[in-house]
């Protein structure tokens, strides 16, 4: 498992969830190191595993917030949809699946090739 720190910038939503409630919910997620407001945005530092990111985003979704990093948001939505669609395979091949997602994240964050992300079942099966 890769252990890197990443940051998510969000803005509180308009659905009545207070800033303090959002921060409390995010801090309760395993793998979150810190969450603090800066210039009206909640800056979340978390450890790298994709499960932490998925949990943070599900938590934020329940709080009705906007994730400000558009490439991160687009990639994460793709990954979450792919995980849900292939949940049985994810359970069966979880070790390979994690390596595959780590490679995708590394490609996304380290190379800057945001438009070259390929998330297809035949691509990740080689990792099992």
N, C-alpha and C positions, 0 to 999 in steps of 0.2 A: 504494500500500500504506500502510495506517495504521500508524504506529509508536507504540504505547502500551505501557505496562508493566502487566502483570496479575500476580496472585499466585494460586498454587494451594497449598492447604494439604493435606497428606497425612499419614497415619499409617503407619509401617512395618507390613507384613503379618506373618502368623504362619507363613509358609511357609519360613522359614529364610534369607531374604535379609537380610543385615545392613544397618544404617542407612548405613554407609560405602559399601557397594556400590550402594545405591539412589541416594545422592547422586552418586557417580561416574558412574552411568549417565545420570542426568538432566543433569548438567553437560556430558555429551558431545553432547547434542542441540543442533544449530545453532539459534541464536536465543535460547538460555537465557543470561541475564545473570549470574544467581547462584542458588545453592541452599544454604541454611543451615538448620540445625536450631534451633528455638526452642520451648521447652516441650514437647519430644517430637515436634513436627511439623516436617516439611520445608517450608520456605517457598520457593517457586520464583518468581523474577522472570523474565519472558520478554517478548520483543517480540511484537507483536500478531498477525502472520499466522496464519490458521487452520491452515496446514500445521505450524507450530511446535507449536501446541496439540495437534493430532492426534498428532504424533510423541511429545510428552511423555506423553500419555495412553497410547499404545501401550507406551511404555517402562515406565511405571508399572504397567500391567496385567501386563507380564511379570514385574515385581518383586512382584506380589501386594500392592498397597497400596490404601488407601481414599482416594478424593478427598473431602474434607470439605465443600466448597461444593456443596450439593445442587442449587441452580438451575444452576450451571455444569456439574455432572456430568450432569444431565438433558439440558441443551441439547447438550452435547458428544456424548453417546450418540446423540441424534437426528441430529446432523450427521454423525457417523462412519457411522452406518447408511445415511444418505441418500447419502453419498459412495460407499460400497461398492456400493450398489444401482445407482447411476447413473455408474459409473466411466467408461464409454465417453463419455458425455456430458460428464463432467468434463474428460476429456482434450481433447475437441473444443472445448468452450466455456470453457476454463480462465479466461480473462480475465474474462468475464461472471460465471462461477461465483464467482470471488474477490470481485468487487464485491458480489454477492448475499450472500455469507457475511459480508463486512464490514458490510453494512447490518444483517444479523440480529444480529451481535454488538453493533453500536452500539445497536440497539433494546433488546437484552437488558440491557446494562450501563448505558446512560445513562438509559433511561426507567424502568427498574424494572418494566416490563410483562412479567414472567416467564411469564405464562400466555397470552400473545398471540403466540407465535412460530409462524409459518406456514411450514413447510418442505415445499412441494409443487412438483413439477416445473413445473407451469404458471405458478407464481409467479416462479420464477427464470429462466425462458426469456427473459423480457423484457430481461434484462441482457446477453444474448449480443451 
